[in-house]
Amino acid sequence: MEAGLFQLMVGPYNDVIRAVTARAREGAAAMTSIGQTLISVADTYDAEDKANEHRIRDVY
């Protein structure tokens, strides 16, 4: 009977915790994907920069 009074608050509180945890996991996965994409883009940029270095050497 005592828990019933607190259950009115604990139930919704636990629901919020589950929802926030789920969104945080989704965010972590998205950030990992973004990080991998940025690394790939940076690697491509570096490779293209290195491949075209001879064309821009002594231009300035």
PyMOL Python script that loads the backbone (N, CA, C, O; Angstrom):
from pymol import cmd

cmd.read_pdbstr("""\
ATOM      1  N   MET A   1       0.812  -1.186   0.000  1.00  0.00           N
ATOM      2  CA  MET A   1       0.000   0.000   0.000  1.00  0.00           C
ATOM      3  C   MET A   1       0.865   1.264   0.000  1.00  0.00           C
ATOM      4  O   MET A   1       0.534   2.240  -0.673  1.00  0.00           O
ATOM      5  N   GLU A   2       1.966   1.250   0.748  1.00  0.00           N
ATOM      6  CA  GLU A   2       2.847   2.421   0.786  1.00  0.00           C
ATOM      7  C   GLU A   2       3.461   2.685  -0.584  1.00  0.00           C
ATOM      8  O   GLU A   2       3.563   3.834  -1.014  1.00  0.00           O
ATOM      9  N   ALA A   3       3.868   1.625  -1.261  1.00  0.00           N
ATOM     10  CA  ALA A   3       4.511   1.791  -2.565  1.00  0.00           C
ATOM     11  C   ALA A   3       3.547   2.383  -3.583  1.00  0.00           C
ATOM     12  O   ALA A   3       3.984   3.029  -4.535  1.00  0.00           O
ATOM     13  N   GLY A   4       2.276   2.182  -3.408  1.00  0.00           N
ATOM     14  CA  GLY A   4       1.287   2.699  -4.344  1.00  0.00           C
ATOM     15  C   GLY A   4       1.376   4.202  -4.511  1.00  0.00           C
ATOM     16  O   GLY A   4       1.275   4.714  -5.626  1.00  0.00           O
ATOM     17  N   LEU A   5       1.564   4.904  -3.420  1.00  0.00           N
ATOM     18  CA  LEU A   5       1.666   6.361  -3.463  1.00  0.00           C
ATOM     19  C   LEU A   5       2.904   6.786  -4.249  1.00  0.00           C
ATOM     20  O   LEU A   5       2.834   7.685  -5.087  1.00  0.00           O
ATOM     21  N   PHE A   6       4.017   6.148  -3.982  1.00  0.00           N
ATOM     22  CA  PHE A   6       5.262   6.479  -4.678  1.00  0.00           C
ATOM     23  C   PHE A   6       5.259   5.968  -6.118  1.00  0.00           C
ATOM     24  O   PHE A   6       5.929   6.526  -6.987  1.00  0.00           O
ATOM     25  N   GLN A   7       4.497   4.902  -6.359  1.00  0.00           N
ATOM     26  CA  GLN A   7       4.442   4.333  -7.706  1.00  0.00           C
ATOM     27  C   GLN A   7       3.880   5.345  -8.703  1.00  0.00           C
ATOM     28  O   GLN A   7       4.223   5.309  -9.884  1.00  0.00           O
ATOM     29  N   LEU A   8       3.028   6.239  -8.235  1.00  0.00           N
ATOM     30  CA  LEU A   8       2.489   7.285  -9.108  1.00  0.00           C
ATOM     31  C   LEU A   8       3.603   8.157  -9.678  1.00  0.00           C
ATOM     32  O   LEU A   8       3.486   8.660 -10.795  1.00  0.00           O
ATOM     33  N   MET A   9       4.669   8.337  -8.928  1.00  0.00           N
ATOM     34  CA  MET A   9       5.802   9.142  -9.399  1.00  0.00           C
ATOM     35  C   MET A   9       6.887   8.286 -10.033  1.00  0.00           C
ATOM     36  O   MET A   9       7.510   8.687 -11.016  1.00  0.00           O
ATOM     37  N   VAL A  10       7.109   7.107  -9.467  1.00  0.00           N
ATOM     38  CA  VAL A  10       8.207   6.256  -9.928  1.00  0.00           C
ATOM     39  C   VAL A  10       7.954   5.731 -11.338  1.00  0.00           C
ATOM     40  O   VAL A  10       8.878   5.677 -12.149  1.00  0.00           O
ATOM     41  N   GLY A  11       6.731   5.348 -11.637  1.00  0.00           N
ATOM     42  CA  GLY A  11       6.413   4.816 -12.970  1.00  0.00           C
ATOM     43  C   GLY A  11       6.749   5.805 -14.078  1.00  0.00           C
ATOM     44  O   GLY A  11       7.521   5.467 -14.976  1.00  0.00           O
ATOM     45  N   PRO A  12       6.194   7.019 -14.047  1.00  0.00           N
ATOM     46  CA  PRO A  12       6.530   8.006 -15.085  1.00  0.00           C
ATOM     47  C   PRO A  12       8.015   8.375 -15.100  1.00  0.00           C
ATOM     48  O   PRO A  12       8.588   8.605 -16.165  1.00  0.00           O
ATOM     49  N   TYR A  13       8.634   8.430 -13.929  1.00  0.00           N
ATOM     50  CA  TYR A  13      10.065   8.734 -13.835  1.00  0.00           C
ATOM     51  C   TYR A  13      10.864   7.673 -14.578  1.00  0.00           C
ATOM     52  O   TYR A  13      11.771   7.996 -15.345  1.00  0.00           O
ATOM     53  N   ASN A  14      10.529   6.413 -14.353  1.00  0.00           N
ATOM     54  CA  ASN A  14      11.230   5.322 -15.037  1.00  0.00           C
ATOM     55  C   ASN A  14      10.975   5.365 -16.540  1.00  0.00           C
ATOM     56  O   ASN A  14      11.863   5.047 -17.331  1.00  0.00           O
ATOM     57  N   ASP A  15       9.766   5.758 -16.935  1.00  0.00           N
ATOM     58  CA  ASP A  15       9.468   5.898 -18.368  1.00  0.00           C
ATOM     59  C   ASP A  15      10.359   6.962 -19.006  1.00  0.00           C
ATOM     60  O   ASP A  15      10.870   6.773 -20.110  1.00  0.00           O
ATOM     61  N   VAL A  16      10.541   8.071 -18.310  1.00  0.00           N
ATOM     62  CA  VAL A  16      11.401   9.144 -18.819  1.00  0.00           C
ATOM     63  C   VAL A  16      12.841   8.662 -18.923  1.00  0.00           C
ATOM     64  O   VAL A  16      13.523   8.936 -19.910  1.00  0.00           O
ATOM     65  N   ILE A  17      13.298   7.950 -17.913  1.00  0.00           N
ATOM     66  CA  ILE A  17      14.672   7.421 -17.937  1.00  0.00           C
ATOM     67  C   ILE A  17      14.859   6.495 -19.134  1.00  0.00           C
ATOM     68  O   ILE A  17      15.869   6.580 -19.832  1.00  0.00           O
ATOM     69  N   ARG A  18      13.896   5.615 -19.373  1.00  0.00           N
ATOM     70  CA  ARG A  18      14.000   4.701 -20.517  1.00  0.00           C
ATOM     71  C   ARG A  18      14.011   5.478 -21.840  1.00  0.00           C
ATOM     72  O   ARG A  18      14.781   5.157 -22.746  1.00  0.00           O
ATOM     73  N   ALA A  19      13.165   6.486 -21.943  1.00  0.00           N
ATOM     74  CA  ALA A  19      13.104   7.273 -23.180  1.00  0.00           C
ATOM     75  C   ALA A  19      14.410   8.042 -23.409  1.00  0.00           C
ATOM     76  O   ALA A  19      14.931   8.064 -24.523  1.00  0.00           O
ATOM     77  N   VAL A  20      14.930   8.667 -22.362  1.00  0.00           N
ATOM     78  CA  VAL A  20      16.177   9.428 -22.490  1.00  0.00           C
ATOM     79  C   VAL A  20      17.340   8.493 -22.822  1.00  0.00           C
ATOM     80  O   VAL A  20      18.196   8.825 -23.642  1.00  0.00           O
ATOM     81  N   THR A  21      17.365   7.340 -22.191  1.00  0.00           N
ATOM     82  CA  THR A  21      18.417   6.358 -22.465  1.00  0.00           C
ATOM     83  C   THR A  21      18.367   5.904 -23.919  1.00  0.00           C
ATOM     84  O   THR A  21      19.401   5.795 -24.579  1.00  0.00           O
ATOM     85  N   ALA A  22      17.162   5.641 -24.413  1.00  0.00           N
ATOM     86  CA  ALA A  22      17.012   5.216 -25.810  1.00  0.00           C
ATOM     87  C   ALA A  22      17.487   6.310 -26.760  1.00  0.00           C
ATOM     88  O   ALA A  22      18.203   6.021 -27.719  1.00  0.00           O
ATOM     89  N   ARG A  23      17.103   7.560 -26.512  1.00  0.00           N
ATOM     90  CA  ARG A  23      17.537   8.663 -27.382  1.00  0.00           C
ATOM     91  C   ARG A  23      19.048   8.844 -27.310  1.00  0.00           C
ATOM     92  O   ARG A  23      19.687   9.131 -28.323  1.00  0.00           O
ATOM     93  N   ALA A  24      19.627   8.678 -26.120  1.00  0.00           N
ATOM     94  CA  ALA A  24      21.079   8.813 -25.973  1.00  0.00           C
ATOM     95  C   ALA A  24      21.804   7.726 -26.762  1.00  0.00           C
ATOM     96  O   ALA A  24      22.839   7.987 -27.375  1.00  0.00           O
ATOM     97  N   ARG A  25      21.267   6.518 -26.747  1.00  0.00           N
ATOM     98  CA  ARG A  25      21.883   5.432 -27.527  1.00  0.00           C
ATOM     99  C   ARG A  25      21.794   5.728 -29.019  1.00  0.00           C
ATOM    100  O   ARG A  25      22.748   5.501 -29.763  1.00  0.00           O
ATOM    101  N   GLU A  26      20.640   6.236 -29.453  1.00  0.00           N
ATOM    102  CA  GLU A  26      20.495   6.606 -30.861  1.00  0.00           C
ATOM    103  C   GLU A  26      21.495   7.707 -31.224  1.00  0.00           C
ATOM    104  O   GLU A  26      22.109   7.671 -32.291  1.00  0.00           O
ATOM    105  N   GLY A  27      21.649   8.670 -30.342  1.00  0.00           N
ATOM    106  CA  GLY A  27      22.599   9.758 -30.577  1.00  0.00           C
ATOM    107  C   GLY A  27      24.027   9.257 -30.640  1.00  0.00           C
ATOM    108  O   GLY A  27      24.814   9.711 -31.470  1.00  0.00           O
ATOM    109  N   ALA A  28      24.364   8.321 -29.766  1.00  0.00           N
ATOM    110  CA  ALA A  28      25.717   7.760 -29.766  1.00  0.00           C
ATOM    111  C   ALA A  28      25.998   7.036 -31.078  1.00  0.00           C
ATOM    112  O   ALA A  28      27.081   7.166 -31.648  1.00  0.00           O
ATOM    113  N   ALA A  29      25.018   6.275 -31.550  1.00  0.00           N
ATOM    114  CA  ALA A  29      25.192   5.561 -32.818  1.00  0.00           C
ATOM    115  C   ALA A  29      25.336   6.553 -33.971  1.00  0.00           C
ATOM    116  O   ALA A  29      26.173   6.367 -34.854  1.00  0.00           O
ATOM    117  N   ALA A  30      24.522   7.600 -33.960  1.00  0.00           N
ATOM    118  CA  ALA A  30      24.599   8.608 -35.021  1.00  0.00           C
ATOM    119  C   ALA A  30      25.943   9.323 -34.991  1.00  0.00           C
ATOM    120  O   ALA A  30      26.534   9.568 -36.043  1.00  0.00           O
ATOM    121  N   MET A  31      26.430   9.659 -33.812  1.00  0.00           N
ATOM    122  CA  MET A  31      27.716  10.352 -33.706  1.00  0.00           C
ATOM    123  C   MET A  31      28.863   9.460 -34.173  1.00  0.00           C
ATOM    124  O   MET A  31      29.815   9.944 -34.785  1.00  0.00           O
ATOM    125  N   THR A  32      28.779   8.168 -33.889  1.00  0.00           N
ATOM    126  CA  THR A  32      29.795   7.234 -34.372  1.00  0.00           C
ATOM    127  C   THR A  32      29.810   7.223 -35.896  1.00  0.00           C
ATOM    128  O   THR A  32      30.871   7.253 -36.519  1.00  0.00           O
ATOM    129  N   SER A  33      28.626   7.181 -36.484  1.00  0.00           N
ATOM    130  CA  SER A  33      28.519   7.195 -37.943  1.00  0.00           C
ATOM    131  C   SER A  33      29.051   8.504 -38.524  1.00  0.00           C
ATOM    132  O   SER A  33      29.759   8.494 -39.531  1.00  0.00           O
ATOM    133  N   ILE A  34      28.717   9.612 -37.904  1.00  0.00           N
ATOM    134  CA  ILE A  34      29.215  10.915 -38.361  1.00  0.00           C
ATOM    135  C   ILE A  34      30.734  10.964 -38.265  1.00  0.00           C
ATOM    136  O   ILE A  34      31.399  11.452 -39.179  1.00  0.00           O
ATOM    137  N   GLY A  35      31.280  10.466 -37.172  1.00  0.00           N
ATOM    138  CA  GLY A  35      32.730  10.443 -36.991  1.00  0.00           C
ATOM    139  C   GLY A  35      33.421   9.616 -38.059  1.00  0.00           C
ATOM    140  O   GLY A  35      34.451  10.019 -38.600  1.00  0.00           O
ATOM    141  N   GLN A  36      32.848   8.449 -38.364  1.00  0.00           N
ATOM    142  CA  GLN A  36      33.432   7.596 -39.396  1.00  0.00           C
ATOM    143  C   GLN A  36      33.382   8.277 -40.763  1.00  0.00           C
ATOM    144  O   GLN A  36      34.327   8.187 -41.547  1.00  0.00           O
ATOM    145  N   THR A  37      32.278   8.953 -41.034  1.00  0.00           N
ATOM    146  CA  THR A  37      32.153   9.678 -42.302  1.00  0.00           C
ATOM    147  C   THR A  37      33.182  10.794 -42.394  1.00  0.00           C
ATOM    148  O   THR A  37      33.814  10.974 -43.435  1.00  0.00           O
ATOM    149  N   LEU A  38      33.353  11.544 -41.312  1.00  0.00           N
ATOM    150  CA  LEU A  38      34.333  12.633 -41.314  1.00  0.00           C
ATOM    151  C   LEU A  38      35.752  12.115 -41.510  1.00  0.00           C
ATOM    152  O   LEU A  38      36.545  12.739 -42.215  1.00  0.00           O
ATOM    153  N   ILE A  39      36.077  10.997 -40.903  1.00  0.00           N
ATOM    154  CA  ILE A  39      37.403  10.394 -41.087  1.00  0.00           C
ATOM    155  C   ILE A  39      37.592  10.003 -42.548  1.00  0.00           C
ATOM    156  O   ILE A  39      38.648  10.248 -43.131  1.00  0.00           O
ATOM    157  N   SER A  40      36.565   9.392 -43.135  1.00  0.00           N
ATOM    158  CA  SER A  40      36.636   8.988 -44.538  1.00  0.00           C
ATOM    159  C   SER A  40      36.808  10.196 -45.455  1.00  0.00           C
ATOM    160  O   SER A  40      37.611  10.161 -46.387  1.00  0.00           O
ATOM    161  N   VAL A  41      36.062  11.255 -45.193  1.00  0.00           N
ATOM    162  CA  VAL A  41      36.171  12.476 -45.997  1.00  0.00           C
ATOM    163  C   VAL A  41      37.561  13.089 -45.851  1.00  0.00           C
ATOM    164  O   VAL A  41      38.157  13.518 -46.839  1.00  0.00           O
ATOM    165  N   ALA A  42      38.077  13.132 -44.635  1.00  0.00           N
ATOM    166  CA  ALA A  42      39.413  13.692 -44.408  1.00  0.00           C
ATOM    167  C   ALA A  42      40.475  12.863 -45.117  1.00  0.00           C
ATOM    168  O   ALA A  42      41.407  13.415 -45.701  1.00  0.00           O
ATOM    169  N   ASP A  43      40.340  11.541 -45.069  1.00  0.00           N
ATOM    170  CA  ASP A  43      41.299  10.672 -45.757  1.00  0.00           C
ATOM    171  C   ASP A  43      41.253  10.906 -47.269  1.00  0.00           C
ATOM    172  O   ASP A  43      42.294  10.973 -47.923  1.00  0.00           O
ATOM    173  N   THR A  44      40.046  11.029 -47.818  1.00  0.00           N
ATOM    174  CA  THR A  44      39.894  11.292 -49.250  1.00  0.00           C
ATOM    175  C   THR A  44      40.506  12.636 -49.617  1.00  0.00           C
ATOM    176  O   THR A  44      41.209  12.757 -50.620  1.00  0.00           O
ATOM    177  N   TYR A  45      40.233  13.640 -48.800  1.00  0.00           N
ATOM    178  CA  TYR A  45      40.788  14.979 -49.036  1.00  0.00           C
ATOM    179  C   TYR A  45      42.311  14.926 -49.046  1.00  0.00           C
ATOM    180  O   TYR A  45      42.954  15.477 -49.940  1.00  0.00           O
ATOM    181  N   ASP A  46      42.884  14.258 -48.042  1.00  0.00           N
ATOM    182  CA  ASP A  46      44.347  14.156 -47.968  1.00  0.00           C
ATOM    183  C   ASP A  46      44.918  13.434 -49.184  1.00  0.00           C
ATOM    184  O   ASP A  46      45.931  13.853 -49.745  1.00  0.00           O
ATOM    185  N   ALA A  47      44.258  12.342 -49.588  1.00  0.00           N
ATOM    186  CA  ALA A  47      44.749  11.579 -50.736  1.00  0.00           C
ATOM    187  C   ALA A  47      44.680  12.409 -52.012  1.00  0.00           C
ATOM    188  O   ALA A  47      45.617  12.401 -52.810  1.00  0.00           O
ATOM    189  N   GLU A  48      43.578  13.124 -52.208  1.00  0.00           N
ATOM    190  CA  GLU A  48      43.452  13.960 -53.405  1.00  0.00           C
ATOM    191  C   GLU A  48      44.428  15.129 -53.370  1.00  0.00           C
ATOM    192  O   GLU A  48      44.984  15.514 -54.399  1.00  0.00           O
ATOM    193  N   ASP A  49      44.631  15.686 -52.197  1.00  0.00           N
ATOM    194  CA  ASP A  49      45.586  16.785 -52.050  1.00  0.00           C
ATOM    195  C   ASP A  49      46.994  16.310 -52.393  1.00  0.00           C
ATOM    196  O   ASP A  49      47.743  16.991 -53.093  1.00  0.00           O
ATOM    197  N   LYS A  50      47.334  15.138 -51.891  1.00  0.00           N
ATOM    198  CA  LYS A  50      48.661  14.582 -52.156  1.00  0.00           C
ATOM    199  C   LYS A  50      48.817  14.240 -53.641  1.00  0.00           C
ATOM    200  O   LYS A  50      49.883  14.455 -54.219  1.00  0.00           O
ATOM    201  N   ALA A  51      47.763  13.710 -54.254  1.00  0.00           N
ATOM    202  CA  ALA A  51      47.828  13.324 -55.668  1.00  0.00           C
ATOM    203  C   ALA A  51      47.951  14.542 -56.580  1.00  0.00           C
ATOM    204  O   ALA A  51      48.548  14.445 -57.652  1.00  0.00           O
ATOM    205  N   ASN A  52      47.408  15.665 -56.182  1.00  0.00           N
ATOM    206  CA  ASN A  52      47.444  16.869 -57.023  1.00  0.00           C
ATOM    207  C   ASN A  52      48.511  17.863 -56.600  1.00  0.00           C
ATOM    208  O   ASN A  52      48.566  18.976 -57.125  1.00  0.00           O
ATOM    209  N   GLU A  53      49.341  17.481 -55.674  1.00  0.00           N
ATOM    210  CA  GLU A  53      50.375  18.399 -55.180  1.00  0.00           C
ATOM    211  C   GLU A  53      51.272  18.886 -56.311  1.00  0.00           C
ATOM    212  O   GLU A  53      51.625  20.065 -56.355  1.00  0.00           O
ATOM    213  N   HIS A  54      51.639  18.007 -57.212  1.00  0.00           N
ATOM    214  CA  HIS A  54      52.554  18.386 -58.292  1.00  0.00           C
ATOM    215  C   HIS A  54      51.952  19.461 -59.199  1.00  0.00           C
ATOM    216  O   HIS A  54      52.688  20.250 -59.790  1.00  0.00           O
ATOM    217  N   ARG A  55      50.629  19.500 -59.314  1.00  0.00           N
ATOM    218  CA  ARG A  55      49.982  20.493 -60.179  1.00  0.00           C
ATOM    219  C   ARG A  55      49.997  21.884 -59.571  1.00  0.00           C
ATOM    220  O   ARG A  55      49.986  22.881 -60.293  1.00  0.00           O
ATOM    221  N   ILE A  56      50.021  21.957 -58.246  1.00  0.00           N
ATOM    222  CA  ILE A  56      49.958  23.278 -57.614  1.00  0.00           C
ATOM    223  C   ILE A  56      51.297  23.742 -57.053  1.00  0.00           C
ATOM    224  O   ILE A  56      51.405  24.844 -56.515  1.00  0.00           O
ATOM    225  N   ARG A  57      52.301  22.907 -57.180  1.00  0.00           N
ATOM    226  CA  ARG A  57      53.619  23.289 -56.675  1.00  0.00           C
ATOM    227  C   ARG A  57      54.141  24.506 -57.434  1.00  0.00           C
ATOM    228  O   ARG A  57      54.030  24.582 -58.658  1.00  0.00           O
ATOM    229  N   ASP A  58      54.693  25.428 -56.713  1.00  0.00           N
ATOM    230  CA  ASP A  58      55.271  26.664 -57.266  1.00  0.00           C
ATOM    231  C   ASP A  58      54.251  27.571 -57.961  1.00  0.00           C
ATOM    232  O   ASP A  58      54.635  28.416 -58.769  1.00  0.00           O
ATOM    233  N   VAL A  59      52.978  27.412 -57.665  1.00  0.00           N
ATOM    234  CA  VAL A  59      51.963  28.294 -58.238  1.00  0.00           C
ATOM    235  C   VAL A  59      52.031  29.654 -57.566  1.00  0.00           C
ATOM    236  O   VAL A  59      51.788  30.672 -58.214  1.00  0.00           O
ATOM    237  N   TYR A  60      52.353  29.692 -56.296  1.00  0.00           N
ATOM    238  CA  TYR A  60      52.378  30.956 -55.552  1.00  0.00           C
ATOM    239  C   TYR A  60      53.698  31.656 -55.693  1.00  0.00           C
ATOM    240  O   TYR A  60      53.889  32.734 -55.131  1.00  0.00           O
TER     241      TYR A  60
END
""", "prot")
cmd.dss("prot")
cmd.show_as("cartoon", "prot")
cmd.util.cbc("prot")
cmd.orient("prot")
